[in-house]
Amino acid sequence: MINRPVKTIKMTINTEKGVALLMVLWVITLLMVMAMSFSVLTRTEANSTVFFRDGVQKKFFAEAALERSMIEIYHRQAYKNQAVILEGNEVVRIDGKAYNGSIGTGRYVLRLFNESGKMNLNMMGTRSGVTLNNLLVNLGIAKEKADIIVDSILDWIDTDDLHRLNGAESDYYQSLPNPYKAKNGRLDTLEELLLIKGMSPDILFGTKEQKGLIHFVTIYSSTRSVNINAAPREMLLAMSGITEDVVNRIIEQRESVEFKSIQEIQAIPGINYPAIRWSLDIGESNIYTIESVGFQREEKKSLFLEEM
């Protein structure tokens, strides 16, 4: 009867040792998880700080490009008509050419677009409607849909309720799930185009594969025609009477010396001037679009910049 209690005591001692070991293992595991969580949190906070710092720096690099752009615009206004171009006194181009610069530990890329190089939708007529139709087709829009968009824009900005063959007036818009009336007036913003029949965000703003219509139209220029010195390639290709070879000649010439008179446009080899006399001129607007992007020096160029 003496041996039984002894055995019981030994079992109790072994059980207590096992429980203690399990508790130690659980504590070690908990400490490891806490240490790993703290490490991940610390790394995340550190990376967030670095990303925030880099973002702020790139923002200031982009703002530096913006300041330079404004100086370049003033310089252009003063010297764009100079007869002799002196080295170092060249004026900035307004057709979207990329200009690089560096400041401190970073760099930037800027581009200037004059609104006169885009089609003014508020002044669109039959001739410019054909150009807009060609532009939409060149951007990958089906011809049938391009016809709907062009006629619907013309119906939106005119003052009557008569719709064109492929257009739409209030009767169409009132039949939509969220009805509204046709404006029958000028566009106030380009985003207003999303209210017009046939238009979609992909067509207006573009996709990764294709530029959007918003890059080629405006409501801020003062003429129906397009400035030959500021028009992008896509805009020139959309005009009737201009072939791709002529577009290449125009771009090649204005890279060295901009067009300064209508006679210079008429003298472009291969151009059908009577067909585009209402579409092209050399008039320049006082309104510009500025694109500026800041980078750290070690960053590689993005696809956005390669497209520049």
C-alpha positions as CSV (number, residue, x, y, z in Angstrom):
1,M,0.0,0.0,0.0
2,I,3.0,2.2,0.3
3,N,4.0,1.9,-3.4
4,R,0.8,3.2,-4.9
5,P,1.1,6.8,-3.5
6,V,4.7,6.9,-4.7
7,K,3.6,6.1,-8.3
8,T,0.9,8.6,-8.1
9,I,3.3,11.3,-7.1
10,K,5.7,10.5,-10.0
11,M,2.9,10.8,-12.5
12,T,1.8,14.1,-11.1
13,I,5.4,15.4,-11.3
14,N,5.7,14.3,-15.0
15,T,2.4,15.8,-15.9
16,E,3.4,19.2,-14.4
17,K,6.6,19.1,-16.4
18,G,4.7,18.5,-19.6
19,V,2.3,21.3,-19.0
20,A,5.2,23.7,-18.2
21,L,6.9,22.7,-21.4
22,L,3.8,23.3,-23.4
23,M,3.4,26.7,-21.8
24,V,7.0,27.6,-22.6
25,L,6.5,26.6,-26.2
26,W,3.3,28.6,-26.5
27,V,5.0,31.6,-25.0
28,I,8.0,31.3,-27.4
29,T,5.6,30.9,-30.3
30,L,3.6,34.0,-29.2
31,L,6.8,36.0,-28.8
32,M,8.0,34.9,-32.3
33,V,4.6,35.9,-33.8
34,M,4.8,39.3,-32.0
35,A,8.4,39.8,-33.2
36,M,7.5,39.0,-36.8
37,S,4.4,41.2,-36.6
38,F,6.5,44.0,-35.2
39,S,9.1,43.5,-37.9
40,V,6.5,43.5,-40.7
41,L,4.9,46.6,-39.2
42,T,8.2,48.4,-38.9
43,R,9.2,47.5,-42.5
44,T,5.8,48.7,-43.7
45,E,6.1,52.0,-41.8
46,A,9.6,52.5,-43.2
47,N,8.5,51.8,-46.7
48,S,5.5,54.1,-46.3
49,T,7.8,56.8,-45.1
50,V,10.1,56.4,-48.1
51,F,7.3,56.3,-50.6
52,F,5.7,59.4,-49.0
53,R,9.1,61.2,-49.1
54,D,9.7,60.2,-52.8
55,G,6.1,61.2,-53.7
56,V,6.5,64.6,-52.1
57,Q,9.9,65.1,-53.9
58,K,8.5,64.1,-57.2
59,K,5.5,66.5,-56.7
60,F,8.0,69.3,-56.2
61,F,10.0,68.3,-59.3
62,A,6.7,68.3,-61.3
63,E,5.9,71.8,-59.9
64,A,9.4,73.0,-60.9
65,A,8.5,71.8,-64.5
66,L,5.3,73.8,-64.2
67,E,7.1,76.9,-63.2
68,R,9.6,76.5,-66.1
69,S,6.6,76.0,-68.5
70,M,5.1,79.4,-67.5
71,I,8.5,81.0,-68.1
72,E,8.8,79.3,-71.5
73,I,5.3,80.5,-72.5
74,Y,6.3,84.2,-71.7
75,H,9.5,83.7,-73.7
76,R,7.5,82.3,-76.6
77,Q,5.1,85.2,-76.6
78,A,8.0,87.6,-76.8
79,Y,10.2,85.8,-79.4
80,K,8.0,83.5,-81.5
81,N,8.1,85.9,-84.4
82,Q,11.9,86.5,-84.4
83,A,13.3,86.6,-87.9
84,V,16.6,85.0,-86.9
85,I,16.7,82.3,-84.3
86,L,19.8,82.7,-82.1
87,E,21.3,79.7,-80.4
88,G,19.9,79.5,-76.8
89,N,17.0,81.8,-77.7
90,E,14.8,79.1,-79.3
91,V,11.1,79.2,-78.3
92,V,9.4,76.2,-76.8
93,R,7.2,74.1,-79.2
94,I,3.5,73.9,-78.4
95,D,2.7,70.5,-80.1
96,G,3.4,68.3,-77.1
97,K,7.2,67.9,-77.6
98,A,8.8,66.5,-74.5
99,Y,11.4,68.6,-72.7
100,N,13.6,67.2,-70.0
101,G,15.2,68.9,-67.1
102,S,16.9,68.2,-63.8
103,I,16.9,69.8,-60.4
104,G,18.6,68.7,-57.3
105,T,18.3,64.9,-56.9
106,G,15.5,64.6,-59.4
107,R,14.4,65.3,-63.0
108,Y,11.2,66.1,-64.8
109,V,9.6,65.9,-68.2
110,L,7.2,68.6,-69.4
111,R,5.0,69.1,-72.5
112,L,3.1,72.1,-73.7
113,F,-0.1,72.0,-75.8
114,N,-1.7,75.1,-77.2
115,E,-5.5,74.8,-77.3
116,S,-5.4,76.2,-80.9
117,G,-4.0,72.8,-82.0
118,K,-7.3,71.1,-81.0
119,M,-10.7,71.1,-82.6
120,N,-13.2,73.5,-80.9
121,L,-16.4,71.5,-80.5
122,N,-18.5,74.6,-79.7
123,M,-17.7,75.9,-83.2
124,M,-18.0,72.6,-85.0
125,G,-19.8,72.7,-88.4
126,T,-20.3,70.3,-91.3
127,R,-16.6,70.5,-92.4
128,S,-15.2,70.0,-89.0
129,G,-17.7,67.3,-88.3
130,V,-16.1,65.3,-91.1
131,T,-12.7,65.8,-89.5
132,L,-14.0,64.7,-86.1
133,N,-15.6,61.6,-87.7
134,N,-12.2,60.7,-89.3
135,L,-10.5,61.3,-86.0
136,L,-12.8,58.9,-84.2
137,V,-12.4,56.2,-86.8
138,N,-8.6,56.6,-86.6
139,L,-8.8,56.2,-82.8
140,G,-10.4,52.8,-83.4
141,I,-14.1,53.7,-83.2
142,A,-16.5,51.9,-85.6
143,K,-17.7,54.2,-88.4
144,E,-21.4,53.7,-87.4
145,K,-20.7,54.8,-83.9
146,A,-18.5,57.7,-85.0
147,D,-21.5,58.9,-87.2
148,I,-23.8,58.8,-84.1
149,I,-21.3,60.7,-81.9
150,V,-20.7,63.4,-84.4
151,D,-24.3,64.0,-85.3
152,S,-25.3,63.8,-81.6
153,I,-22.7,66.5,-80.6
154,L,-24.0,68.8,-83.4
155,D,-27.6,68.2,-82.1
156,W,-26.5,68.9,-78.5
157,I,-24.9,72.3,-79.3
158,D,-27.4,73.6,-81.8
159,T,-30.5,75.6,-80.7
160,D,-33.3,73.5,-82.3
161,D,-35.0,70.2,-81.5
162,L,-34.5,68.8,-85.0
163,H,-32.2,65.8,-84.9
164,R,-29.8,64.8,-87.6
165,L,-29.8,61.4,-89.3
166,N,-27.7,59.7,-86.6
167,G,-28.1,62.3,-83.9
168,A,-30.3,62.7,-80.8
169,E,-32.4,65.4,-79.2
170,S,-34.5,65.7,-76.0
171,D,-36.9,62.9,-77.1
172,Y,-34.1,60.4,-77.0
173,Y,-32.6,61.6,-73.7
174,Q,-36.0,61.8,-72.0
175,S,-36.5,58.1,-72.8
176,L,-33.4,57.0,-70.8
177,P,-33.7,55.5,-67.3
178,N,-32.4,58.8,-65.8
179,P,-34.0,61.3,-68.2
180,Y,-32.7,64.7,-69.1
181,K,-33.0,67.2,-71.9
182,A,-30.6,68.0,-74.7
183,K,-28.7,71.2,-73.8
184,N,-29.1,73.0,-77.2
185,G,-26.2,75.2,-76.2
186,R,-22.5,75.3,-76.0
187,L,-20.5,72.8,-74.0
188,D,-19.2,74.1,-70.7
189,T,-16.8,71.3,-70.0
190,L,-15.4,68.4,-72.1
191,E,-16.7,65.9,-69.5
192,E,-20.2,67.0,-70.6
193,L,-19.7,64.9,-73.7
194,L,-20.4,61.9,-71.5
195,L,-24.1,63.0,-71.6
196,I,-24.2,62.8,-75.4
197,K,-25.5,59.7,-77.3
198,G,-22.8,57.3,-78.3
199,M,-20.1,58.7,-76.0
200,S,-18.4,56.5,-73.3
201,P,-15.6,57.1,-70.8
202,D,-13.2,54.8,-72.9
203,I,-13.9,56.9,-76.0
204,L,-13.5,60.2,-74.2
205,F,-10.6,59.5,-71.9
206,G,-8.9,56.6,-73.7
207,T,-7.5,53.3,-72.5
208,K,-4.1,51.8,-72.0
209,E,-4.0,50.9,-75.7
210,Q,-5.5,54.0,-77.3
211,K,-5.6,57.8,-76.6
212,G,-9.0,59.3,-75.9
213,L,-10.8,62.0,-77.8
214,I,-10.2,64.5,-74.9
215,H,-6.6,64.9,-76.1
216,F,-7.7,66.3,-79.5
217,V,-10.8,68.5,-78.8
218,T,-11.3,71.7,-76.8
219,I,-13.8,74.4,-75.9
220,Y,-11.2,77.1,-75.3
221,S,-9.9,78.1,-78.7
222,S,-11.4,81.1,-80.5
223,T,-11.5,79.8,-84.1
224,R,-13.1,76.9,-86.0
225,S,-9.8,76.0,-87.6
226,V,-6.7,74.3,-86.1
227,N,-3.2,75.8,-85.7
228,I,-0.8,73.8,-87.9
229,N,2.1,74.5,-85.5
230,A,0.2,73.0,-82.5
231,A,-1.9,70.2,-84.0
232,P,-0.9,66.7,-83.0
233,R,-0.3,64.1,-85.7
234,E,-3.6,62.4,-85.1
235,M,-5.4,65.7,-85.7
236,L,-3.6,66.4,-88.9
237,L,-4.2,62.8,-90.2
238,A,-8.0,63.3,-89.7
239,M,-8.2,66.2,-92.1
240,S,-9.4,65.7,-95.6
241,G,-6.8,66.7,-98.2
242,I,-3.8,65.7,-96.0
243,T,-2.0,62.4,-96.6
244,E,0.4,60.8,-94.2
245,D,3.4,61.9,-96.3
246,V,2.2,65.5,-96.0
247,V,1.7,65.2,-92.3
248,N,5.3,63.9,-92.0
249,R,6.5,67.0,-94.0
250,I,4.6,69.3,-91.7
251,I,6.0,67.8,-88.5
252,E,9.5,67.7,-90.0
253,Q,9.4,71.4,-91.0
254,R,7.9,72.7,-87.7
255,E,10.6,70.9,-85.7
256,S,13.1,73.3,-87.2
257,V,11.1,76.4,-88.1
258,E,7.4,76.9,-87.4
259,F,5.0,78.1,-90.1
260,K,4.5,81.8,-90.0
261,S,2.1,82.5,-92.9
262,I,-0.7,80.9,-94.9
263,Q,1.6,81.0,-97.9
264,E,4.0,78.6,-96.2
265,I,1.1,76.2,-95.7
266,Q,0.1,76.5,-99.4
267,A,3.7,75.7,-100.4
268,I,3.8,72.3,-98.6
269,P,4.5,69.7,-101.3
270,G,1.5,67.4,-101.9
271,I,-1.0,69.3,-99.8
272,N,-4.5,69.8,-101.1
273,Y,-4.9,73.3,-99.8
274,P,-8.4,74.1,-101.2
275,A,-9.7,71.0,-99.3
276,I,-8.2,72.2,-96.0
277,R,-8.2,76.0,-96.3
278,W,-11.0,76.1,-93.7
279,S,-9.3,73.7,-91.4
280,L,-5.7,74.9,-90.9
281,D,-4.3,78.3,-90.0
282,I,-1.4,79.7,-87.8
283,G,-3.6,81.4,-85.2
284,E,-2.4,80.8,-81.7
285,S,-4.5,80.8,-78.5
286,N,-3.5,82.3,-75.1
287,I,-4.6,79.1,-73.4
288,Y,-2.2,76.2,-72.9
289,T,-2.4,72.7,-71.4
290,I,0.7,71.8,-69.4
291,E,1.8,68.2,-68.6
292,S,4.6,67.8,-66.1
293,V,5.9,64.7,-64.4
294,G,8.6,64.5,-61.7
295,F,11.0,61.6,-61.2
296,Q,13.9,60.5,-59.1
297,R,17.1,60.3,-61.1
298,E,17.4,56.5,-60.8
299,E,13.8,55.8,-62.0
300,K,13.4,54.3,-65.4
301,K,11.2,56.1,-67.9
302,S,7.6,55.0,-67.8
303,L,5.4,54.0,-70.8
304,F,3.8,57.4,-70.6
305,L,7.2,59.0,-71.3
306,E,8.1,56.6,-74.0
307,E,4.9,57.6,-75.8
308,M,6.0,61.2,-75.7
